[in-house]
Amino acid sequence: MQTRQKNIFPEDILSHQEKPSLSGEWFGKWALITGASAGIGVAFAEELASGGTKLVLTARRKDRLEALARRLTETCKVSAEVFSADLADPSAPEKIFAFTKEKGIAIDLLINNAGFGHTANSPRLKNNACSTWYT
């Protein structure tokens, strides 16, 4: 009979107080979370909201986003804005940016949790190609 080895997770090693947290350094700042309607996106939203981070939640499923925003606003007492978008649409990032600009929200943290991958080779960015995104 083969013995299964137990997986060791951080919660097995660290007490709750010792666990690393995303939330502390982002208190009072705005985070934009893509793919926020389920799974890891929800977990990021919950973690950040618990530490006082204000949220812009985006995903395709508006009903789930609205329910999450309501819950986090009530339980964590943070602002949470919702913008439904499908990031497969090339115009979605521009629409999200226009939404935040219209609301007067400057995003301090981006959790880019939506998208898909290809198994084929992808083109490489030239040095500093991403720097234009921040100007």
C-alpha angles and dihedrals in degrees: 000000000000118000116223116228114232115241113235115221127186090253088061091057107032129053116234092260093053096050115113112249134204094200107069101068092044098055110143093003128112123253124189112208120191118200088028098149098082147006119356092004091060090046091053090048092050093047095048095043091051087061095048101263116152113230143216106193121198134177138119097269106075095180091059092045092051092049091049093047091050092049095047093045091052099041101035100028093229132133113257124184124192129212119173113216140150109223090204083075106086091217094055098092091052091049092050090049091050090050093053092044091051090051092048092242120150109198114227098177132030120201101189099196101149130082142066138258137231126219092214124089113281126209116261122236116242117242112293093002089135094055091080089063090068099050 
